[in-house]
Amino acid sequence: MLRAGSLRESITLQSVSYTIDDYHEQSATWADVATVKASVVPVATSEAIAAQRPEVQQVLRIAIRYRDGLTVKNRIKHVQGSSTRYYEILSITNRGLRDRVLDIEAAYLQE
């Protein structure tokens, strides 16, 4: 069960669509699908060395009310104060297979 009081953050679920330009190059366009209330908890931060510089990956565990059609092809937009961060969805679990709560693991996208 997910109590309404634990849903303190607003997140926006986004979906991607691809277009081909005049030079036959593909570009991605992200569109907002829905803004929902969520419980957002940081669970891990890992460091890796890539291209001779350290990279830090932040992983969040997000819980939202069940929503049909959400897949790992979507992404999450999270606005905190004046900063906006985008997260790639790593996994989605239907808690208890009861279609009430989705548990999402998402990693920060460094753009």
C-alpha positions in Angstrom: 0.0 0.0 0.0 1.2 3.5 -0.8 0.0 6.2 1.5 -0.8 9.6 0.0 1.4 11.3 2.6 4.5 9.6 1.2 4.0 11.0 -2.3 5.8 14.3 -1.7 7.5 14.9 -5.0 6.1 15.7 -8.5 7.7 14.0 -11.4 6.9 14.1 -15.1 6.8 11.0 -17.2 8.0 11.6 -20.8 7.9 9.5 -24.0 10.1 9.7 -27.0 9.3 10.1 -30.7 11.8 10.0 -33.5 11.9 12.2 -36.6 14.0 12.1 -39.7 15.4 15.5 -40.9 16.2 16.5 -44.5 19.7 15.0 -44.1 18.2 11.6 -43.1 19.4 11.9 -39.6 17.3 10.7 -36.7 16.5 13.0 -33.8 14.6 12.3 -30.6 11.9 14.5 -29.2 10.6 14.1 -25.7 7.0 14.9 -24.8 5.3 15.0 -21.4 2.9 12.2 -20.8 1.8 12.9 -17.3 2.8 14.7 -14.1 2.3 12.4 -11.1 3.0 12.5 -7.4 5.8 10.2 -6.3 8.0 9.0 -3.4 11.6 9.7 -4.5 14.5 8.1 -2.6 18.2 8.1 -3.6 19.5 4.6 -3.2 23.0 4.5 -4.8 25.7 6.6 -6.2 28.5 4.9 -8.1 31.7 6.2 -9.7 33.3 5.0 -12.8 36.3 6.1 -14.9 35.3 6.9 -18.5 37.5 8.8 -21.0 40.1 9.6 -18.3 37.6 11.4 -16.1 35.4 10.2 -13.3 31.7 9.9 -13.8 29.1 9.7 -11.0 25.8 7.9 -11.5 23.0 8.6 -9.1 20.2 6.0 -8.9 16.8 6.8 -7.5 14.0 4.5 -6.3 10.7 6.0 -7.2 7.2 4.8 -6.2 4.1 6.0 -8.0 0.5 4.9 -8.2 0.0 2.2 -10.9 0.0 3.5 -14.4 -0.6 1.4 -17.4 1.8 1.7 -20.4 4.9 2.9 -18.6 8.0 1.2 -20.0 11.8 1.5 -19.8 11.6 3.4 -23.1 10.1 6.4 -21.1 12.1 8.7 -19.0 11.5 10.8 -15.9 11.8 14.6 -15.5 12.3 15.7 -11.9 12.3 19.4 -11.0 13.7 20.4 -7.7 13.7 24.2 -7.1 15.5 25.8 -10.0 17.2 22.6 -11.3 15.7 20.0 -13.7 17.2 16.5 -14.0 16.3 13.7 -16.4 16.4 10.0 -15.4 16.6 6.9 -17.5 14.3 4.2 -16.3 16.2 1.1 -15.5 13.4 -1.1 -14.2 9.7 -1.1 -13.3 8.2 -3.5 -10.9 4.4 -3.9 -10.3 4.5 -4.2 -6.5 2.8 -7.4 -5.5 1.3 -7.8 -9.0 -1.7 -5.9 -7.8 -1.8 -3.0 -10.2 -1.7 -0.4 -7.3 2.0 0.7 -7.0 4.9 0.8 -9.4 8.4 0.8 -8.1 10.8 2.4 -10.5 14.6 2.4 -10.5 16.1 5.3 -12.5 19.6 6.6 -13.2 20.5 10.2 -13.8 21.2 11.1 -17.4 24.2 13.4 -17.8 23.4 15.4 -21.0 
